Amino acid sequence: MGFEVSDYKKFDEIEQIRENSKKNTYNIKLFDYGAGAPNNSRTLEESYLGIQRETTIKDICSVGLKGKWAELIYSLVKESKPLNILELGTCCGFSSIYMAKASPLSIIHTIEGDNTLASIAEKHIKKANCSNIRQYIGKFQDILDEVLEEIALIDFAFIDGHHDKDATIKYFNQIKPFLTENAIVVFDDISWSEGMKEAWKIVKSDKVISSVEDLEKLGICYIKKG
């Protein structure tokens, strides 16, 4: 779908928040509960315990969904108008903000494992004046079931934050019973590693998926239950 002037204004406002944060070069310590690097071989147990690393606010705000990919997520949400959105991996909050701005009547439920990142995201969300974002802090393994029970029905899911084959399949299977008819599930970084390529191959063949779009970075699944 095409964008209107009001959409581009929202994009500019979001990216201005990002650019302002990128001026901050202070060091921060994070716990990485994900897969690490593409060639890493972390076990699920190692990912659960987390690896502490040091970075800067500038660097952490430079990663994450942006540009045409952020605009694509925005477009999908704006067009489908989901009531409940689930996001795994808040990071700095920008993907949450894009979705919140795309559909102000939607509720974005976003989970982040690291407290420092969640705090940074909270500041960005407040600056963007997004009152339709609900943050949850905790490891996916610990709180996803509880969050799913609270949401009950999911119309749109964005799965990011733990680029591991087994974890990706596991979280999709956890989410699957809560997906509504005609829900959309988007996976980030489907070509990030051999494990993610394998996970994507398995996920997209699931019987609840009627069609997919493979964009190399993002994988979009259209659900058709019944």
N, C-alpha and C positions, 0 to 999 in steps of 0.2 A: 504494500500500500504506500501511497505517496505521503509525504510529510507536509504539514501546514507551517505557516510562519510561527504559530504558537509552539509547535513542536521544536523547531530549531531554537527558539528562545529558551525553552527548557533545557535543551542539550547544552547551550552556552552557559546557563546558570550552573548546571551540574559540573561541567568541566572547569568553571572558574573556581568552584570549591576545591576541586582536585589540585588545580594549579597553585592556589594559595597554600594548601597543605604541603605541596612539594617544595615550598620555600623553607620548610622546617627540616634542618639537617641534624637534629638531635638523635643520638643513639637510643634505641629501645631494645629490650630483650623480649623475645617471643618464644612460645613453645609450639613447635611444628608437629602437629598430630597427623600430618598427611604422609604421602609416599616419598617425600624428599625430592630427589632428582630422577629423571627418566630412567637412568641406568642403576638406580638403587635397588636393593633387594630387602627392604625392610619387611619384617613380618607384621601381621596385624597386631601382635602383642607389642612390638617395638613402636609402632605408630600410636598405639593406645597410650603408652607411657610418655611419648613425646620426646623431641630433641630440642633443647634450648639453643637458640641462635640469636646473634646480634645483628641488627640492621638499622636503618634510619627511617624516619617517617617519610622522607622524600622518596626513598627507594620502594617502600611498601605501597605508597600511593601511586607509584608509576606502573605497578602491575595491576592485574584485574581486568575486567571487561571494560572496553572503551572503543571509541571509533565506530566502525560499521557493525561490530559485533554487539555493542551496547545498544545501538540503534535498532538492530534486528530484534533483540529481546524486547525492546520498547514497542516495536511494531507488532510483534506477536501478542503481547499483553494488551495493547490498545485495541487490536482487532477482536480478540477473543473475549475480552472483558471478564476474566475469571473472578469469582467471588473470593476464593481462598488460594493463595500462592504459597508454596513451600520452597525455601531456598536453603540448601546445605552449603555453608561456607560464606559467611557475611563478608569476611575480609574487612576492607575499609568502608564498606557500605554503599559503594557506588552502583553496583548492579541492583541492590534493593531500591535505591533512590530512582533509578531509571524506571523500574517496574512500578513504583509508587506513583511517579509522575504520569506514567502512561495511562493508568486507570485509578483515579483517586478513590473510587468506591471499592476497589479491591483491598483485601487485607494481606499484607506480606508477612509471613511468619519465617524469620530467618535465624539460623543457628550458627553460632561461632564457638569454637573450642577454646580459643585463647582470650583471656581477660583483657589484655592490652589492646588487641585488635578490636575487640568488642567496644571498648571505651572510645577508641578513635572513630569507629563507625558511628557510635552514638552522637558524637560531636558533629559529624558530617550530616547525619540525619536531621538533627536539630537545625543546623544552618540551612538545610534545604526545606525546612518547614513541612516535613512529611509526618503527619499524625497517623497514617495508616500502615506503619511498619511496627511490628512487634518483635523485639529481640529476645533470643534465648541464648544463654551462655552455658556451654557444657559440651563434652565430647559426644559426637554423634551416637557412639555405641551406648552411652549412658542415658541420653534424654530423648532420642528420636521416637521411641515407642510412646513416651509420655506426651510429646508434642503432637504426634499423630492422633492419639486419643482425644486430645483437646480440640484439634481442628476438625476431626471426623471426616470431612470431605475435602478432597484436593482437586482443584480444577486446572492447576498449572504448577509444575515443579521444575526448579532449576537445580541440577545436581552438580556441585562443584566442591572443591575443598579437600578431597581425598582421592587422588588419582591412582588408584590401585584396582587391579582386576577384581579380586575377590570382594573388596569393600564396595565397589561400584555395583556389582551384581547383588550383593547382600542388601544394600540400601534400596535398590530398585524393587527387590522382592518385598521389603518391608513396606514400602510406599504403595505398591500395587493394589492391595485390597481397599485402599482409601481413595483411589482415583475415581473420579466421576466419569460418566459417559461423555465421550468426546473431549476428555482432558488432553493436555499437552505436557510432555516431559522433555526437557532439554538437558542434554549432557554436555559439559564443557571439556575441551581438550581430549577429544576421542582419539586423536592420533599422537598424543603426548608421549606414549611409550608402547612397547609391544603388548604389555599387559592391558593397557587401555584399549588398544585395537581389538584384542581378544574379547574384552568385556563388551565392547560396542557390538561386535559380531553376535555375541550371545544374546544381548539385550534386545537388539532389533528384530530377532527371530521369534520373540515371545508372542504367544497367540493373542494377547490382548492388544497388540499393536497392529493397526490397520495399514499404516504407511509411515515412511521415514524420509527425512531429508538428511543426507550426509554432506556436510559442508567442510569436511576435513578437521576443522577446529571444533565446531558445534555439531552435535547430532540431535535432530528434532524428531520426536516420536509422537504420532497422533494415535490416541487410544480409541478403541472401539470395543466396548464390552457387549456381552449379550450373545 
